[in-house]
Amino acid sequence: MTPKSGVFLLGSCITAIAAVGSVFELSSGSPELGSQITSSILMATIPLTVLLFWAAVRDTKSSMK
């Protein structure tokens, strides 16, 4: 694993945590930031989590060759 892969993986973990937090906030019924902002955070972090994880795996695979 390269440092670049580690940064991608760290970003993926942070965005995944933000997505889970947004789900909990929305399920509570009264999100602190409001429903619209919390929903926007959720919608932005889900694809970003997948993209960053994919980039980390791809970078790690390419460095192993």
Backbone as a chain_set.jsonl record, in Angstrom:
{"seq": "MTPKSGVFLLGSCITAIAAVGSVFELSSGSPELGSQITSSILMATIPLTVLLFWAAVRDTKSSMK", "coords": {"N": [[0.854, -1.177, 0.0], [0.565, 2.157, -0.858], [1.459, 5.537, 0.191], [-0.326, 7.262, -1.073], [-2.516, 5.579, -1.572], [-3.262, 5.156, 1.054], [-4.17, 7.699, 1.775], [-6.4, 7.924, 0.113], [-7.931, 5.826, 1.186], [-8.274, 6.738, 3.806], [-9.837, 9.023, 3.299], [-12.084, 7.748, 2.276], [-12.983, 6.38, 4.551], [-13.624, 8.537, 6.239], [-15.678, 9.817, 4.793], [-17.535, 7.744, 4.777], [-18.163, 7.567, 7.487], [-19.362, 10.058, 7.803], [-21.607, 9.673, 6.193], [-22.994, 7.643, 7.589], [-23.473, 8.994, 9.98], [-25.18, 10.972, 9.007], [-27.396, 9.441, 8.275], [-28.249, 8.555, 10.795], [-28.862, 11.042, 11.95], [-30.981, 11.897, 10.279], [-32.815, 9.881, 10.807], [-33.485, 10.424, 13.388], [-35.414, 12.328, 13.417], [-35.303, 15.075, 13.857], [-32.947, 16.665, 12.538], [-29.876, 18.306, 13.38], [-28.685, 20.126, 11.615], [-30.696, 20.552, 9.866], [-33.064, 19.097, 7.611], [-32.655, 19.306, 4.819], [-29.92, 20.05, 4.412], [-28.611, 17.947, 5.74], [-29.523, 15.761, 4.251], [-28.351, 16.418, 1.819], [-25.651, 16.169, 2.463], [-25.572, 13.42, 2.928], [-26.26, 12.422, 0.36], [-24.061, 13.304, -1.092], [-21.879, 12.059, 0.124], [-22.147, 9.274, -0.141], [-21.625, 8.376, -2.927], [-19.03, 9.424, -3.045], [-17.636, 8.012, -1.078], [-17.594, 5.427, -2.187], [-16.176, 5.956, -4.562], [-13.663, 6.892, -3.59], [-12.808, 4.624, -2.17], [-12.623, 2.764, -4.242], [-10.592, 4.001, -5.735], [-8.461, 3.755, -3.93], [-8.13, 0.965, -3.797], [-7.532, 0.422, -6.477], [-5.138, 1.894, -6.818], [-3.49, 0.558, -5.004], [-3.42, -2.026, -6.119], [-2.138, -1.446, -8.531], [0.374, -0.717, -7.644], [1.407, -3.065, -6.761], [2.277, -4.54, -8.877]], "CA": [[0.0, 0.0, 0.0], [1.337, 3.394, -0.967], [0.857, 6.643, 0.951], [-1.475, 7.765, -1.844], [-3.629, 4.663, -1.285], [-3.675, 5.422, 2.433], [-4.956, 8.941, 1.791], [-7.706, 7.578, -0.474], [-8.656, 5.002, 2.145], [-8.668, 7.627, 4.902], [-10.97, 9.815, 2.804], [-13.233, 6.853, 2.182], [-13.48, 6.146, 5.918], [-14.238, 9.771, 6.753], [-16.961, 10.037, 4.123], [-18.46, 6.701, 5.239], [-18.621, 7.979, 8.819], [-20.295, 11.17, 7.599], [-22.857, 9.113, 5.663], [-23.686, 6.953, 8.683], [-23.964, 10.043, 10.873], [-26.334, 11.618, 8.366], [-28.535, 8.518, 8.385], [-28.734, 8.631, 12.178], [-29.483, 12.36, 12.147], [-32.273, 11.916, 9.594], [-33.754, 8.959, 11.461], [-33.884, 10.962, 14.694], [-36.609, 13.137, 13.227], [-34.998, 16.509, 13.861], [-31.503, 16.849, 12.353], [-29.361, 19.584, 13.879], [-28.408, 21.029, 10.491], [-31.878, 20.615, 9.017], [-33.214, 17.932, 6.734], [-32.109, 19.535, 3.484], [-28.453, 20.011, 4.459], [-28.211, 16.598, 6.123], [-29.768, 14.912, 3.083], [-27.328, 16.75, 0.824], [-24.406, 15.542, 2.918], [-25.727, 11.985, 2.685], [-26.213, 12.16, -1.079], [-22.708, 13.579, -1.59], [-20.87, 11.175, 0.703], [-22.272, 7.881, -0.582], [-20.78, 8.099, -4.1], [-17.647, 9.781, -2.76], [-17.076, 6.883, -0.339], [-17.333, 4.354, -3.154], [-15.131, 6.41, -5.477], [-12.378, 6.915, -2.887], [-12.422, 3.246, -1.88], [-12.215, 2.192, -5.525], [-9.296, 4.588, -6.073], [-7.464, 3.16, -3.036], [-7.897, -0.414, -4.242], [-6.877, 0.485, -7.786], [-3.771, 2.339, -6.624], [-2.758, -0.509, -4.335], [-3.202, -3.089, -7.1], [-1.155, -1.026, -9.529], [1.694, -0.662, -7.023], [1.859, -4.433, -6.483], [2.783, -5.157, -10.111]], "C": [[0.897, 1.237, 0.0], [0.711, 4.478, -0.083], [-0.372, 7.23, 0.25], [-2.705, 6.891, -1.594], [-4.172, 4.894, 0.12], [-4.529, 6.669, 2.549], [-6.345, 8.687, 1.205], [-8.549, 6.785, 0.513], [-9.116, 5.82, 3.346], [-9.87, 8.478, 4.498], [-12.236, 8.994, 2.71], [-13.837, 6.588, 3.556], [-14.194, 7.366, 6.473], [-15.594, 10.016, 6.102], [-17.987, 8.975, 4.519], [-19.017, 7.052, 6.621], [-19.622, 9.125, 8.703], [-21.639, 10.669, 7.076], [-23.661, 8.428, 6.765], [-24.248, 7.969, 9.675], [-25.181, 10.749, 10.313], [-27.574, 10.74, 8.442], [-29.114, 8.571, 9.795], [-29.425, 9.965, 12.452], [-30.873, 12.405, 11.502], [-33.289, 11.004, 10.278], [-34.202, 9.466, 12.83], [-35.137, 11.83, 14.597], [-36.354, 14.627, 13.207], [-33.48, 16.724, 13.751], [-31.054, 18.243, 12.786], [-29.124, 20.591, 12.756], [-29.613, 21.221, 9.572], [-31.895, 19.444, 8.057], [-32.543, 18.122, 5.382], [-30.582, 19.431, 3.47], [-27.973, 18.6, 4.788], [-28.429, 15.618, 4.977], [-28.736, 15.163, 1.994], [-25.986, 16.128, 1.189], [-24.449, 14.045, 2.635], [-25.585, 11.657, 1.208], [-24.824, 12.402, -1.679], [-21.703, 12.538, -1.092], [-20.974, 9.727, 0.233], [-21.435, 7.614, -1.838], [-19.302, 8.422, -3.865], [-16.94, 8.664, -1.993], [-16.682, 5.762, -1.295], [-16.177, 4.737, -4.076], [-13.748, 6.386, -4.808], [-11.899, 5.499, -2.545], [-11.917, 2.558, -3.142], [-10.835, 2.711, -5.929], [-8.189, 3.99, -5.204], [-7.117, 1.74, -3.466], [-7.14, -0.421, -5.565], [-5.408, 0.899, -7.651], [-2.917, 1.26, -5.961], [-2.452, -1.656, -5.297], [-2.123, -2.706, -8.104], [0.258, -0.952, -8.943], [2.252, -2.048, -6.725], [2.454, -5.115, -7.705], [4.248, -4.967, -10.282]], "O": [[1.857, 1.333, 0.765], [-0.438, 4.347, 0.341], [-1.333, 7.641, 0.9], [-3.81, 7.406, -1.423], [-5.38, 4.836, 0.35], [-5.49, 6.707, 3.317], [-7.346, 9.172, 1.734], [-9.745, 7.039, 0.659], [-10.222, 5.62, 3.849], [-10.812, 8.631, 5.275], [-13.326, 9.473, 3.023], [-15.058, 6.574, 3.71], [-15.244, 7.247, 7.103], [-16.553, 10.381, 6.782], [-19.18, 9.268, 4.59], [-20.202, 6.854, 6.887], [-20.618, 9.157, 9.425], [-22.689, 11.178, 7.469], [-24.874, 8.615, 6.859], [-25.372, 7.818, 10.154], [-26.107, 11.088, 11.051], [-28.679, 11.239, 8.65], [-30.331, 8.625, 9.967], [-30.462, 10.003, 13.115], [-31.826, 12.893, 12.108], [-34.479, 11.315, 10.324], [-35.197, 8.984, 13.372], [-35.835, 12.036, 15.59], [-37.119, 15.373, 12.596], [-32.809, 16.94, 14.761], [-31.763, 19.229, 12.584], [-29.345, 21.788, 12.942], [-29.542, 21.979, 8.605], [-30.853, 18.873, 7.736], [-31.929, 17.192, 4.859], [-30.019, 18.78, 2.589], [-27.024, 18.113, 4.174], [-27.601, 14.734, 4.756], [-28.296, 14.229, 1.323], [-25.272, 15.621, 0.323], [-23.471, 13.471, 2.156], [-24.872, 10.722, 0.842], [-24.458, 11.768, -2.669], [-20.775, 12.179, -1.817], [-19.966, 9.021, 0.215], [-20.604, 6.706, -1.822], [-18.425, 7.764, -4.425], [-15.763, 8.4, -2.238], [-15.58, 5.22, -1.218], [-15.296, 3.918, -4.338], [-12.779, 5.912, -5.401], [-10.704, 5.217, -2.626], [-10.907, 1.855, -3.115], [-10.002, 1.945, -6.413], [-7.088, 3.745, -5.696], [-5.946, 1.361, -3.493], [-6.203, -1.2, -5.74], [-4.536, 0.317, -8.296], [-1.754, 1.075, -6.321], [-1.346, -2.195, -5.289], [-1.295, -3.534, -8.484], [1.235, -1.109, -9.674], [3.446, -2.189, -6.464], [3.077, -6.169, -7.577], [4.82, -5.428, -11.271]]}, "num_chains": 1, "name": "protein.A"}
